């Protein structure tokens, strides 16, 4: 006889779970089952043999109107699982989740979570995948089920703060986001009831003396003359190894370096600007209505970083830049080669690097001009922090503080002058 979990009809709070053996010939029905009629069914044991035969016990139950089953070697194990189902349904009610569902592999769900990130572009997703592919992450989570990882708060803390402790906060934060986000999604979909990894904090980064000195060399300032060369390009005249005259033409990036240096744009924001984006209000103020940035391949425009389509920021335009823009043709201000509407990010990066190598300048990258604008603006007037943060497109002033606030080159002299102005020698 099948073992069925008893249920009070008035409340119906228990899972209808039945323990059977599929080998029981009591279920043998040649008249209605094709397998039975063909002699290929599982019904091999007489009812009197079922209790002691070697075949597994099967728990057949229903969750969310879907029939499921799980097999066990002994009747005791099957009855324990039957009780787990019943008590789980009683305590969780409509939120009851199938304990079998949590046994699915965790790593494939992480890949699916990254693919489904609605606000992440292709480059961001590639970064997430690259960070998550760290061998230490793979080693910890390989062959783990969702249910396993849901209880691994200690192991994941050790991974993030010890094993990967030398990596940046962004790097470790990406890994934490993928792990906890995948678990949150598993809870939302009813795969697991809950997990214990919420609220894991990142410890301070473990930095060696060599790393610290390498990362704190200070910002390399780019002269205005260098920005002009980055924009216009360079025609270099010289000789080859055989002494023959040689002319080398290195194309520039157009107006993009000036937009970064004078207005703090990100490189792809600068590459995606069109002449029509520069506007003038009735009171005469001039501004850039920045709503889009160039895609990596330069074929189209896409939403600004961390923004939805249509979200924008208006940026004041210096007179010098306004005059430069007026002299340019309509359309994209930094068109790409071979008919591409906008200059691809890779093209801009390659040109930027070649020009700086030719000029003998190191320690400068495509983000340096934006960084220099922000640092210069904050150094000139720290009280404008909130407004400068808005112009930069940061999601909060904390981001601006973290990346751009640093001691000025003449900080010691300035603070000394302030102290002397306040504290004069008293007359005795």
C-alpha positions in Angstrom: 0.0 0.0 0.0 1.3 3.5 -0.7 2.2 5.6 2.2 0.4 9.0 2.0 0.9 12.1 4.1 -2.4 12.6 5.9 -4.0 16.1 5.4 -6.8 17.8 7.4 -9.4 18.8 4.7 -10.4 21.9 6.5 -7.0 23.5 6.3 -5.3 21.7 3.5 -1.9 22.9 4.6 0.2 19.8 4.0 1.7 18.6 0.7 0.0 15.5 -0.7 3.1 13.3 -0.7 2.7 9.6 -1.5 5.4 7.0 -1.0 5.3 4.2 -3.6 7.5 1.6 -5.3 7.3 1.7 -9.0 8.0 -2.0 -9.2 4.6 -2.8 -7.5 2.5 -5.0 -9.9 -0.6 -3.5 -8.3 0.0 -0.7 -10.9 0.3 -3.1 -13.8 -2.4 -2.2 -16.3 -2.0 -3.8 -19.7 -5.4 -2.6 -20.7 -4.5 1.1 -20.5 -0.7 1.3 -20.3 1.2 0.7 -23.5 4.4 -0.2 -21.6 2.5 -2.8 -19.6 0.9 -4.2 -22.7 4.3 -4.5 -24.4 6.0 -6.0 -21.4 8.5 -3.2 -21.0 7.1 -1.6 -17.8 8.7 -1.5 -14.3 6.0 -3.5 -12.6 8.1 -6.6 -11.7 7.3 -7.3 -8.1 4.3 -8.8 -6.5 2.7 -6.7 -3.7 3.8 -9.2 -1.1 7.5 -8.7 -2.2 7.5 -4.9 -2.5 8.3 -4.2 1.2 11.6 -6.2 1.0 12.7 -5.9 -2.6 15.8 -4.0 -3.5 14.1 -1.3 -5.6 14.0 2.3 -4.5 11.2 4.0 -2.7 9.7 7.0 -4.6 8.0 10.0 -3.0 5.5 11.4 -5.5 4.2 14.9 -4.6 2.8 18.1 -6.1 4.2 21.7 -5.8 2.4 24.6 -7.5 0.1 22.2 -9.3 3.1 20.3 -10.8 3.7 16.6 -10.0 7.2 15.8 -9.0 9.0 12.8 -7.5 12.2 11.8 -5.8 13.6 8.3 -5.0 15.3 7.0 -1.9 17.2 3.8 -1.0 15.2 3.1 2.2 11.7 3.7 3.4 12.9 5.7 6.4 14.6 8.2 4.1 11.5 8.5 2.0 9.3 9.0 5.1 11.7 11.7 6.4 11.5 13.6 3.1 7.7 13.2 3.1 7.7 14.8 6.6 10.0 17.6 5.4 7.6 18.4 2.6 4.6 18.5 4.9 6.2 20.6 7.6 7.7 22.9 5.0 4.2 23.5 3.5 2.7 24.1 6.9 5.4 26.7 7.9 5.9 28.4 4.6 2.4 28.3 3.2 2.1 29.8 -0.2 5.9 30.6 -0.2 6.8 26.8 0.0 9.6 25.9 -2.3 10.5 22.4 -3.5 13.7 21.3 -1.7 14.7 19.3 -4.8 14.8 22.5 -6.9 17.7 23.9 -4.9 20.0 21.1 -6.1 20.5 22.7 -9.5 24.1 23.7 -10.3 25.0 27.3 -9.2 27.6 28.5 -11.7 25.3 28.2 -14.8 22.7 30.3 -13.0 25.4 33.0 -12.4 26.0 33.1 -16.2 22.3 33.5 -16.8 22.2 36.3 -14.1 24.9 38.2 -15.9 23.1 37.8 -19.3 19.9 39.1 -17.8 21.4 42.3 -16.3 19.0 44.8 -17.8 21.1 48.0 -17.1 24.5 46.6 -18.0 25.9 47.1 -21.5 28.0 44.5 -23.4 31.3 46.0 -22.0 30.1 45.8 -18.4 28.9 42.2 -18.9 32.2 41.3 -20.3 33.9 42.8 -17.2 31.6 40.9 -14.9 32.3 37.6 -16.7 36.1 38.3 -16.6 36.0 39.1 -12.8 33.8 36.1 -12.1 36.1 33.8 -14.0 38.8 34.2 -11.4 40.2 30.7 -10.7 39.6 31.1 -6.9 35.9 31.8 -7.6 35.5 28.9 -9.9 37.3 26.6 -7.4 35.0 27.5 -4.6 31.7 27.3 -6.5 32.5 24.4 -8.9 30.0 21.5 -8.4 28.1 23.5 -5.8 24.3 23.6 -5.9 22.2 26.7 -5.2 21.3 25.2 -1.9 25.0 24.7 -1.0 25.9 28.3 -1.9 22.9 29.7 0.0 24.6 28.7 3.3 28.2 29.5 2.4 28.4 33.0 3.9 31.6 32.2 5.8 33.3 30.7 2.7 32.3 33.6 0.5 33.5 36.2 3.0 36.9 34.5 3.1 36.9 34.4 -0.7 36.2 38.2 -1.0 38.3 39.5 1.9 41.2 37.1 2.1 41.7 35.0 -1.0 40.9 38.0 -3.3 41.8 40.6 -0.7 44.5 42.2 -2.9 42.0 43.0 -5.7 40.2 46.3 -6.0 36.9 47.1 -4.3 35.2 47.2 -7.7 36.6 43.8 -8.7 35.5 42.1 -5.5 32.2 44.1 -5.5 31.4 42.7 -8.9 31.9 39.1 -7.7 29.8 39.7 -4.6 27.0 41.3 -6.7 26.9 38.2 -9.0 26.8 35.7 -6.2 24.2 37.5 -4.1 22.2 38.6 -7.1 22.0 35.0 -8.4 20.8 33.9 -4.9 18.3 36.7 -4.7 16.9 35.7 -8.1 16.7 32.0 -6.9 14.6 33.2 -3.9 12.4 35.3 -6.1 11.7 32.3 -8.4 11.1 29.9 -5.5 14.2 27.8 -6.1 15.2 28.3 -2.5 13.4 29.8 0.4 16.2 32.2 1.5 20.0 32.6 1.7 22.5 33.8 4.3 24.8 35.9 2.1 22.9 39.2 2.3 24.9 42.1 3.8 28.4 40.7 3.3 30.8 43.6 3.6 34.1 44.1 1.8 37.1 44.5 4.1 39.7 47.1 3.3 41.8 46.1 0.3 45.1 44.3 1.2 47.8 46.4 -0.5 51.5 45.8 -0.5 54.0 48.6 -0.4 54.9 48.1 -4.0 51.3 48.3 -5.1 50.6 51.4 -3.0 53.6 53.3 -4.5 52.6 52.2 -8.0 49.0 53.3 -7.6 49.8 56.6 -5.9 52.3 58.2 -8.3 49.9 61.1 -8.7 48.1 62.5 -11.7 50.2 63.3 -14.8 49.0 66.8 -15.9 48.5 67.2 -19.7 49.4 70.6 -21.1 47.0 72.5 -23.3 49.5 72.1 -26.2 49.4 68.3 -25.8 45.5 68.3 -25.8 45.7 70.3 -29.1 48.0 67.7 -30.6 45.7 64.8 -29.4 42.8 66.6 -31.1 44.5 67.5 -34.4 47.0 64.8 -34.8 50.7 65.0 -35.8 52.6 64.9 -39.0 56.2 63.9 -38.2 59.0 64.3 -40.6 62.2 62.2 -40.3 64.3 59.5 -42.0 64.1 55.8 -42.0 66.9 53.4 -41.2 68.3 53.8 -44.7 68.5 57.6 -44.4 65.5 58.2 -46.7 63.1 61.0 -45.9 59.9 59.7 -44.2 56.7 61.4 -43.3 54.6 59.8 -40.6 51.0 61.0 -40.2 49.3 60.2 -36.9 45.6 61.1 -37.0 44.0 62.8 -33.9 40.8 62.3 -32.1 39.0 65.4 -33.3 37.4 67.6 -30.7 36.9 64.8 -28.2 40.1 65.5 -26.1 39.0 69.1 -25.7 35.5 68.1 -24.5 37.1 65.8 -21.9 39.7 68.4 -20.8 37.3 71.4 -20.6 34.0 69.8 -19.7 34.8 66.5 -18.0 33.2 64.2 -20.5 34.0 60.4 -20.5 35.7 59.3 -23.7 32.6 57.6 -25.2 30.4 60.6 -24.3 32.8 62.9 -26.2 32.9 60.5 -29.2 29.1 60.5 -29.4 28.5 64.2 -29.3 26.7 65.8 -32.3 26.7 69.5 -33.3 23.0 69.7 -32.6 23.6 68.7 -28.9 25.2 72.2 -28.3 22.3 74.6 -27.5 21.7 78.1 -26.3 18.9 79.3 -24.0 16.9 82.5 -24.3 19.1 84.2 -21.7 22.2 83.5 -23.8 23.7 80.7 -21.7 25.2 77.9 -23.8 25.1 74.3 -22.8 25.7 70.7 -24.0 22.5 68.6 -23.8 24.2 65.2 -23.2 21.8 62.4 -23.6 23.8 59.6 -25.4 27.3 58.1 -25.7 28.8 56.3 -28.7 28.7 52.5 -28.7 32.0 50.7 -28.6 31.9 50.0 -32.3 30.8 53.5 -33.2 27.8 52.4 -35.2 25.1 53.8 -32.9 24.3 55.8 -29.8 23.4 54.2 -26.5 22.3 55.5 -23.0 24.9 57.2 -20.8 26.7 55.1 -18.2 24.4 54.0 -15.4 21.5 55.8 -17.1 18.3 54.7 -18.9 17.5 55.7 -22.4 16.5 59.4 -22.5 18.1 60.4 -19.2 20.5 63.3 -19.7 22.6 66.0 -18.1 23.2 69.6 -19.3 26.8 70.8 -19.1 28.0 74.4 -19.4 30.0 75.1 -22.5 33.1 77.3 -22.5 33.2 80.0 -25.2 36.3 78.4 -26.7 34.6 75.1 -27.2 31.4 76.8 -28.5 33.5 78.6 -31.2 35.2 75.3 -32.1 31.9 73.6 -32.5 30.4 76.3 -34.7 33.3 75.9 -37.2 32.5 72.1 -37.5 30.0 70.6 -40.0 26.6 69.3 -38.8 26.3 65.8 -37.5 28.7 63.8 -35.3 31.7 65.8 -34.2 34.0 62.8 -34.1 33.0 60.6 -37.1 34.8 57.3 -37.4 36.8 55.9 -40.3 35.3 54.1 -43.3 31.9 55.7 -42.9 31.3 54.7 -39.3 29.0 57.4 -37.8 31.0 57.7 -34.6 34.7 57.0 -33.9 34.9 53.5 -32.3 36.4 53.4 -28.8 39.3 51.1 -30.0 40.2 53.6 -32.7 40.3 56.5 -30.3 42.3 54.5 -27.8 44.9 53.5 -30.4 45.3 57.0 -31.7 45.6 58.4 -28.2 48.3 55.9 -27.3 50.4 56.4 -30.5 50.4 60.1 -30.1 51.5 60.0 -26.5 54.2 57.5 -27.3 55.5 59.8 -30.0 55.5 62.7 -27.6 57.3 60.7 -24.9 54.5 61.0 -22.4 53.7 58.1 -20.1 51.1 57.6 -17.3 48.3 59.2 -19.3 45.2 57.4 -20.6 41.9 58.4 -22.2 40.4 59.0 -18.7 43.2 61.3 -17.6 41.7 64.4 -19.3 38.4 64.0 -17.5 40.3 63.4 -14.2 42.3 66.5 -14.7 39.2 68.6 -15.4 37.5 67.3 -12.2 40.6 67.7 -10.0 41.2 71.3 -11.3 37.6 72.3 -10.8 37.4 71.0 -7.3 40.8 72.5 -6.4 39.6 75.9 -7.6 36.3 75.7 -5.7 35.7 72.8 -3.3 32.3 74.3 -2.3 31.0 73.5 -5.8 31.4 69.7 -5.1 27.7 68.9 -5.7 27.5 70.9 -8.9 30.8 69.4 -10.3 29.6 65.9 -9.4 26.4 66.6 -11.4 28.4 67.8 -14.4 30.6 64.7 -14.3 27.5 62.5 -14.3 28.3 60.7 -11.0 25.5 58.9 -9.2 26.5 60.6 -5.9 29.0 63.1 -4.5 30.6 60.1 -2.6 31.8 58.8 -6.0 33.3 62.2 -6.8 35.0 62.4 -3.4 36.4 58.9 -3.7 38.0 59.4 -7.1 38.8 63.1 -7.4 39.4 64.7 -4.0 43.1 64.7 -3.1 45.7 67.1 -1.6 46.7 69.9 -3.9 50.3 70.2 -5.1 50.8 73.3 -3.0 48.7 72.1 -0.1 51.4 72.6 2.6 52.0 76.2 1.5 48.3 77.1 1.3 47.4 75.6 4.7 50.4 77.3 6.2 49.3 80.7 4.8 45.8 80.1 6.2 47.2 79.3 9.7 49.5 82.3 9.7 46.6 84.6 8.7 44.5 83.3 11.6 47.2 83.0 14.3 49.3 86.1 14.5 51.9 86.6 17.2 50.1 88.2 20.2 51.5 91.3 21.7 52.6 90.9 25.3 
